[in-house]
Amino acid sequence: MTYTSISIFNNGITIATRGRMSCFGSFFLAVPWNGATIMERFFSGNITKGSGLAFGFLILIVCVYASMAYGATTISLSDVYHSFTQYDETSNAQIIVQTARMPRAFTAAAIGASLAVAGSLIQGLTRNPLADPNVIGINYGASFMIVFTVTQLSISSLPVLTGISFAGAALASIAVYLLGSLGRDGLTPLKIILAGAALSALFSSFTQGMLVLDEQGLNEVMFWLAGSVAGRSVEMLQAVLPFMAAGWIGALWIARHMNVLTMGEDTAQGLGQRTLFVKLAAGLIIVALAGSSVAVAGPVGFIALIVPTIARQFAGNDYRWIIPYSAVLGAILVLAADIAARFVIQPEELPVGIMTAIIGIPAFIVIARKGIVTR
């Protein structure tokens, strides 16, 4: 027996079929709809989204080059190119590219992609476009654990700090889940945001308290706490890149399940989805992406908040497109913010976290004023 369910929403069609595809299902795909068949609209939409994603990759490549070329010292395109193909140890420009600019550019891109993907998953789980790792306390939990380790235990090894960052992110996630589950209605998007805001304030207070009591520790971590990619080495990126890559792959794998989950938990369960498993998997991916980003660059804010909203303008509500769009746009935004941070107060540099806040706060206000929070 074949069962086919068809849902039409947001100018798109979802077809779920159990058993063999019936002739009716094949016929329906050829039915004209608004002047075009459903198959034509499907492929036309995917081609448009794919073209937009390819264009985004081109902009990303330009931003990576600009990050390597521009700063206190401007480096020519030929020197940037030759630093990868014909490295000359006697060339100061190529040394700068290989030892400082290249690790910084790749770190900024990786962090932007990771935070944006984590934000898109959080917003999908909570069905709230104002949710991100900062708002629900994940980044603050990771930051608190790292500051505690550096100031109280005098440990500064990146592999250790990476593990500590994951532990802090996981602790904050579990605490938000437990607090948000209290009460008669159980876990709701609004209660998650409120629990996250409370825990963010708690972790932030603990962090500031430790820094007030330890002036030397304050000097060691203050620039990191603002969110910075300056001075990051290839080794630092390599320490967290496996976790980031696993998170990116996991996010792409879970994307189609997120499409079903965002239709509502009752609907998802009715379609046979194991919603608890999907939520746990998404939570682990978020912890891996947010924890690894905080470990290498500190809490860079607003990327996870505003980028998924921008991505949905191009990708619609399909997480199979939202995830890659978020990754590319997040990388572009952090790279652009880092480049701008080099010129605002020359010869000094601003931490990239301050630049993303300057960009993100107006965007946050716009999103909030639209009143698009799903309750």
Salt bridges, closest charged atoms under 4 A:
GLU265 OE1 - LYS279 NZ 2.78
ASP318 OD2 - ARG320 NH2 2.88
ASP338 OD1 - ARG104 NH2 2.80
ASP338 OD2 - ARG342 NH2 2.93
GLU349 OE1 - ARG104 NH2 2.83
